[in-house]
Amino acid sequence: MNILVGIDGSPDADTALAWALREAALRSSRVIVLNAFRVREFAGPFNREVSLDKEREDARATVEQALQRVTGPDHREVDVD
């Protein structure tokens, strides 16, 4: 069984991530961390060009930063995707 948790960098999302990691440790499960974005919103009123690669990098960084805030530098007690 996997546990899916969505994050956005907020304190409430960190709380949800911490819960998901604790549950996964108790159940020997994997955690899937999701950070989503809407491309159209990023383009804004001027329809600027949007780099999906950059948005993906930023999303990955958001996930990694959240993991470090919640667990410290070593969060590999639980498998995280």
Secondary structure per residue as TSV (DSSP state, phi and psi in degrees):
chain	resnum	aa	ss	phi	psi
A	1	M	-	360.0	135.0
A	2	N	E	-102.9	154.0
A	3	I	E	-115.5	124.5
A	4	L	E	-103.2	131.3
A	5	V	E	-135.7	132.8
A	6	G	E	-97.0	139.4
A	7	I	-	-131.0	157.6
A	8	D	-	-139.3	11.5
A	9	G	S	89.4	-1.1
A	10	S	S	-85.9	161.8
A	11	P	H	-58.8	-37.8
A	12	D	H	-63.9	-37.3
A	13	A	H	-67.0	-37.2
A	14	D	H	-62.5	-38.7
A	15	T	H	-62.9	-43.3
A	16	A	H	-64.3	-40.8
A	17	L	H	-64.5	-43.3
A	18	A	H	-60.4	-43.1
A	19	W	H	-61.0	-46.0
A	20	A	H	-61.0	-41.3
A	21	L	H	-66.2	-40.1
A	22	R	H	-64.0	-45.7
A	23	E	H	-60.8	-43.0
A	24	A	H	-62.7	-39.9
A	25	A	H	-64.0	-40.4
A	26	L	H	-67.0	-33.3
A	27	R	H	-103.4	4.7
A	28	S	T	53.2	46.6
A	29	S	-	-110.4	170.2
A	30	R	E	-100.8	146.5
A	31	V	E	-106.5	130.6
A	32	I	E	-106.7	118.8
A	33	V	E	-102.1	127.3
A	34	L	E	-117.0	129.6
A	35	N	-	-127.8	114.9
A	36	A	-	-110.4	159.0
A	37	F	-	-148.2	157.2
A	38	R	-	-109.8	117.8
A	39	V	H	-59.6	-41.6
A	40	R	H	-59.5	-39.7
A	41	E	H	-64.9	-34.7
A	42	F	H	-70.6	-25.7
A	43	A	H	-68.9	-32.0
A	44	G	T	69.9	-173.6
A	45	P	T	-70.1	-17.0
A	46	F	T	-98.5	5.3
A	47	N	T	50.9	44.0
A	48	R	-	-64.8	156.1
A	49	E	-	-69.0	139.5
A	50	V	-	-114.9	132.1
A	51	S	-	-97.1	111.1
A	52	L	H	-64.9	-34.2
A	53	D	H	-61.7	-43.0
A	54	K	H	-64.7	-42.3
A	55	E	H	-63.7	-39.5
A	56	R	H	-64.5	-42.3
A	57	E	H	-59.8	-45.7
A	58	D	H	-62.7	-39.2
A	59	A	H	-64.6	-43.3
A	60	R	H	-62.7	-40.6
A	61	A	H	-64.4	-39.6
A	62	T	H	-60.3	-43.0
A	63	V	H	-64.2	-47.8
A	64	E	H	-63.4	-41.9
A	65	Q	H	-64.0	-40.4
A	66	A	H	-64.0	-43.6
A	67	L	H	-60.5	-41.3
A	68	Q	H	-69.5	-37.8
A	69	R	H	-63.3	-40.3
A	70	V	H	-79.6	-38.2
A	71	T	H	-120.4	-10.9
A	72	G	-	87.8	-174.1
A	73	P	S	-66.4	-22.3
A	74	D	-	-111.5	93.1
A	75	H	-	-110.5	22.0
A	76	R	T	-89.7	13.8
A	77	E	T	-62.6	-29.7
A	78	V	S	-119.5	140.7
A	79	D	-	-69.2	130.3
A	80	V	B	-126.4	130.9
A	81	D	-	-116.2	360.0
